[in-house]
Amino acid sequence: MPTDHPDPEGPSPALGQALEADHARLDEIWDEGMRLWGTDPARATALFREFTSGLLRHIQVEEGMVFPFYEEHAGSREHHLLELLREEHVQIRDALERFMGHVEAGDKELEEPSTVLRNVLWAHNTREEGQLYPWFGPEVSEGEAAELRRTISTMLSSSDGPG
């Protein structure tokens, strides 16, 4: 996923970087699962389950912490971005469920469901990394950023599933 974006002044680029790093971690799991699908479907399935759990946890962190924080601090002029990101989360969950249905069924061909999922994820991650995450710089105080960053990092590194 793209990671080029303005590097805003202030304490919080690390917050956006933590979320981007989770995008990259999930991308690596996905890529390895896709690479192994044709030769080791059992291992690939385990990786796709790990990807699913991590992606749902990432969405949970955004919807439960990042978006509310942004809404509280950014003002109403920016809420249209969050409406779009929330709509995309629904699309991502739907595409992920469909993709995992194919994986769990052992379908040999994953190209179509994987393409649908990757396309919605790419557009979504590009929007987050280009518009949402850079905001967590000059708009957020050092203390607020540090606390939010700690909590998010803990949640993203949790091995527990979402919810």
C-alpha positions as CSV (number, residue, x, y, z in Angstrom):
1,M,0.0,0.0,0.0
2,P,1.2,3.5,-0.7
3,T,3.1,5.3,2.1
4,D,4.2,8.5,0.4
5,H,2.5,11.5,2.0
6,P,3.4,14.8,3.5
7,D,5.4,14.5,6.7
8,P,3.5,16.9,9.0
9,E,5.3,18.8,11.7
10,G,4.5,17.8,15.3
11,P,4.5,14.7,17.5
12,S,2.1,12.5,15.7
13,P,3.5,11.3,12.5
14,A,4.5,8.2,14.5
15,L,0.7,7.6,15.1
16,G,0.1,7.6,11.3
17,Q,3.2,5.6,10.8
18,A,2.0,2.9,13.3
19,L,-1.2,2.6,11.3
20,E,0.7,2.5,8.1
21,A,3.1,-0.1,9.5
22,D,0.1,-2.2,10.3
23,H,-1.0,-1.9,6.6
24,A,2.4,-3.1,5.6
25,R,2.4,-6.0,8.0
26,L,-1.0,-7.1,6.7
27,D,0.2,-6.7,3.1
28,E,3.1,-9.0,3.9
29,I,0.8,-11.7,5.4
30,W,-1.5,-11.4,2.4
31,D,1.4,-11.6,-0.1
32,E,2.8,-14.7,1.5
33,G,-0.7,-16.3,1.6
34,M,-1.2,-15.7,-2.1
35,R,2.3,-17.0,-2.9
36,L,1.6,-20.2,-1.0
37,W,-1.9,-20.8,-2.2
38,G,-1.0,-23.0,-5.1
39,T,1.7,-25.1,-3.3
40,D,0.7,-25.1,0.4
41,P,-3.0,-24.3,0.8
42,A,-3.1,-25.3,4.4
43,R,-0.4,-22.8,5.3
44,A,-1.9,-20.2,3.0
45,T,-5.3,-20.7,4.7
46,A,-3.7,-20.1,8.1
47,L,-2.1,-16.9,6.8
48,F,-5.4,-15.7,5.4
49,R,-7.0,-16.3,8.7
50,E,-4.2,-14.3,10.4
51,F,-4.7,-11.6,7.8
52,T,-8.5,-11.5,8.4
53,S,-8.1,-11.3,12.2
54,G,-5.5,-8.5,11.8
55,L,-7.5,-6.6,9.3
56,L,-10.7,-6.7,11.4
57,R,-8.7,-5.6,14.5
58,H,-7.2,-2.7,12.4
59,I,-10.7,-1.7,11.4
60,Q,-11.9,-2.0,15.0
61,V,-9.1,0.3,16.2
62,E,-9.9,2.9,13.5
63,E,-13.6,2.9,14.2
64,G,-13.4,2.7,17.9
65,M,-10.5,5.1,18.6
66,V,-9.0,6.9,15.5
67,F,-12.3,8.0,13.9
68,P,-13.9,9.3,17.2
69,F,-10.7,11.1,18.1
70,Y,-10.6,12.7,14.6
71,E,-14.3,13.7,14.8
72,E,-13.7,15.3,18.2
73,H,-10.7,17.3,17.1
74,A,-11.1,18.0,13.4
75,G,-14.5,19.7,13.3
76,S,-17.5,19.0,11.2
77,R,-15.9,20.1,7.9
78,E,-13.9,16.8,7.9
79,H,-16.6,14.3,8.8
80,H,-17.3,13.5,5.1
81,L,-14.0,11.7,5.0
82,L,-14.9,9.5,7.9
83,E,-18.3,8.7,6.3
84,L,-16.5,7.5,3.2
85,L,-14.0,5.5,5.2
86,R,-16.7,3.8,7.2
87,E,-18.6,2.9,4.0
88,E,-15.3,1.4,2.7
89,H,-15.0,-0.6,5.9
90,V,-18.3,-2.2,5.1
91,Q,-17.1,-3.0,1.6
92,I,-13.9,-4.4,3.0
93,R,-15.7,-6.6,5.4
94,D,-18.0,-7.9,2.7
95,A,-15.2,-8.5,0.3
96,L,-13.1,-10.2,3.0
97,E,-16.0,-12.5,4.0
98,R,-16.5,-13.5,0.3
99,F,-12.8,-14.0,-0.2
100,M,-12.5,-16.2,3.0
101,G,-15.5,-18.2,1.8
102,H,-13.5,-19.2,-1.3
103,V,-10.4,-19.9,0.8
104,E,-12.3,-22.1,3.3
105,A,-13.9,-24.0,0.5
106,G,-10.5,-24.7,-1.0
107,D,-11.2,-23.0,-4.3
108,K,-8.2,-23.4,-6.6
109,E,-8.8,-20.0,-8.2
110,L,-8.8,-16.9,-6.0
111,E,-8.1,-14.3,-8.6
112,E,-11.5,-12.7,-8.8
113,P,-12.3,-12.5,-5.0
114,S,-8.8,-11.5,-4.2
115,T,-8.8,-8.7,-6.8
116,V,-12.1,-7.3,-5.5
117,L,-10.7,-7.3,-1.9
118,R,-7.3,-5.8,-2.9
119,N,-8.9,-3.1,-5.0
120,V,-11.1,-1.8,-2.2
121,L,-8.2,-2.1,0.3
122,W,-5.9,-0.2,-2.0
123,A,-8.3,2.7,-2.5
124,H,-9.1,2.8,1.2
125,N,-5.5,2.6,2.4
126,T,-4.5,5.3,-0.1
127,R,-7.2,7.6,1.2
128,E,-6.3,6.9,4.9
129,E,-2.5,7.3,4.3
130,G,-3.0,10.4,2.1
131,Q,-5.8,12.2,3.9
132,L,-6.4,10.9,7.4
133,Y,-3.1,9.8,8.9
134,P,-1.2,13.0,8.0
135,W,-3.8,15.0,10.0
136,F,-2.4,13.4,13.1
137,G,0.5,15.9,13.1
138,P,0.0,19.5,13.7
139,E,-3.6,19.0,14.9
140,V,-2.8,16.8,17.9
141,S,-0.9,17.7,21.1
142,E,2.2,15.7,22.2
143,G,0.3,14.2,25.2
144,E,-2.8,13.3,23.2
145,A,-0.8,11.7,20.5
146,A,1.4,9.7,22.8
147,E,-1.5,8.2,24.7
148,L,-3.5,7.4,21.6
149,R,-0.4,5.9,19.9
150,R,0.4,3.7,22.9
151,T,-3.2,2.4,23.1
152,I,-3.4,1.8,19.3
153,S,0.0,0.1,19.2
154,T,-1.1,-2.2,22.0
155,M,-4.3,-3.1,20.3
156,L,-2.7,-3.7,16.9
157,S,-0.1,-5.9,18.4
158,S,-2.6,-8.0,20.3
159,S,-2.8,-11.6,19.1
160,D,-6.5,-11.8,20.2
161,G,-9.1,-11.6,17.5
162,P,-11.3,-8.5,17.0
163,G,-14.1,-7.8,19.4
